[in-house]
């Protein structure tokens, strides 16, 4: 497929290029009679390999372009001992950094060509130019970025800009002036009045993430969060992905799904076409994941719950596969707090409609699981249960067809919580929204802090799973 982003292939190609650059430059040095000067625009991979401190960086994050060290001026020097090729872990980290500067399609090829022909100097120039353009765009929009802590066992992907609602300086968010600036931006230049017990700075479009490994031996969750998509700046995107049998599928989907949805929405004529566009994007990503899984011998799968907010139409679109949930907190007209409104359904094998599809695909439900192994009936990945050659992927025992819902966002819609089943195993939808509302209303904690405390709270009261939580506050409607 023309737009397929072969992430693992990109990592492998980058590693190969880096390992071969030294040999190539050594050959050129010998051809030039011992002169070790590179060709115009070239650079030594030894000079421009990532800092050794990068080993402390969570490789599930795509660091900002500014985190890639600037190239040192290259001068002619005597031949030195050839450094060893880049190790797999370091190559993966370096490749993830590069992924932060490219999107699917031709950009990947362009970046690889830069690496091969110009070395890291040309790549770093490209990164710097993109960084400057992004800085100017964010200044024009009045967006203040919040640094993210990379602590604990959090599993994340695709970093994004965050507008923090914190009214005071915080190590996890900007000062109050940044929040007020974005608050005014979200409300047409005027501060929103207090509403439903929440301060104005809680009624802007913002998000916070909390994720803990809990009692599981590994962290298999991932997430993506963007206040705007490249081709659809009027659309914000948020997603939580709960992996199983490994983290490969959840990481892959977190890196690719928002881009595929962005392209699909750009092709849609109106929001009336969004459901079909999102369904198509899910299918494309799952097909690409199947290719990756075959080549890399992955056996993992992942649930998906994601939300796209149209800022102009004020519509929230939610799509899900599996048992991760999206819950809306709506003001209770007859009471003092909020009520929970589910915007997703748990896709379990024993649910009516799911069990019929499973049996038509030639499988059975045993002890609540498909063939006694899989606990959800819709997911990405899990291709061992998508192998009936007479059926489309959406009709397989584990389907990749998302359930999609739309809700309008006005004054009473306060926030949404997207989370994996590690949270909802121990808390009801209503308990979750009340827990979040109480802290939004009574504390000055930023959204990251609230989300992290909620994730830890779930473990404290008995969750034995990974727990990932995205809290998204919705803008007040004037």
Buried (B, 14 or more C-beta within 10 A) or exposed (E): EEEBBBBBBBBBBBBBBBBEBBEBBEEBBEEEEEBBBBEEEBBBBBBBBBEEEBEEBBBBBBBBBEBBBEBEEBEEEEEEEEEEBBEEEBBBBBBBBBBBBBBBBEBBEEBBEBBBEBBBBBBBBBBBEBBEEBEEEEEEBBBBBBEBEBEBBBBBBBBBBBBBBBBEEBEBBBBBEBBBBBBBBBBEEEBBEEBBBBBBBBBBBBBBBBBBBBEBEEBBBBBBBBBBBEBBEEBBBBBBBBBBBBBBBBBBBBBBBBBBBBBBBEEBEEBEBBBEBBBBBBBBBBBBBBBBBEEEEBBBBBBBBBBBBBBEBBBBBBBBBBBBBBBBBBBEEEEEBBBBBEBBBBBBBEBEEBBEBBEEBBBEBEEEBBBEEBBBBBBBBBBBBBEBEEBEBBBBBBBBBBBBBBBEBEBBBBBBBBBBBBBBBBBEBBBBBBBBBBBBBEEBBBBBBBBBBBBBBBBEEEBEBBBBBBBBBBBBBE
